[in-house]
Amino acid sequence: MMSKGTLFALSLFPYLGFLWFLSRSPQMPRFALYGFYGTLVFVAVTIPAGIYAQVHYGESLANVDWLHGSAEVFLTLSNILIVLGFWQAIKQLKIKH
């Protein structure tokens, strides 16, 4: 059976492919695209935060509230950008029709 770490690392490849296709679509709202890229920032912040939590506190990231919350801010910002991007696209479609 594959470890969680290996599965996590392998999951980046399909996501990178997803981003590659999205970035080539002229219909993709820019803010939403930035939000999807922001998810990579969240991952890049979460990994060292998790290592820090384990080394410094002997706990998983989920158990160190201040560190976990700080990392989750990046996911929240990414989600906001995605929603704003699609909201703006829907709003523009309504104006055209």
C-alpha angles and dihedrals in degrees: 000000000000119000121242091246093054092046090049092050092048091050090065092070097062089044092052088050089050090052092047092055093043093051090056095052113097089202094060111106109240096225090052090049090052088051092053089050088048088063087067088054088053090053091046090053096041097055097059090039089055092048090048091050091051096046100038101034103019088233137108117260091254090063097053101074101191092048095042092049091049091053092045090058088074092054090048092051090048091051091049091053091049092051093045091049094053092040090054091048092051091047091052091049091053091051092052094051 
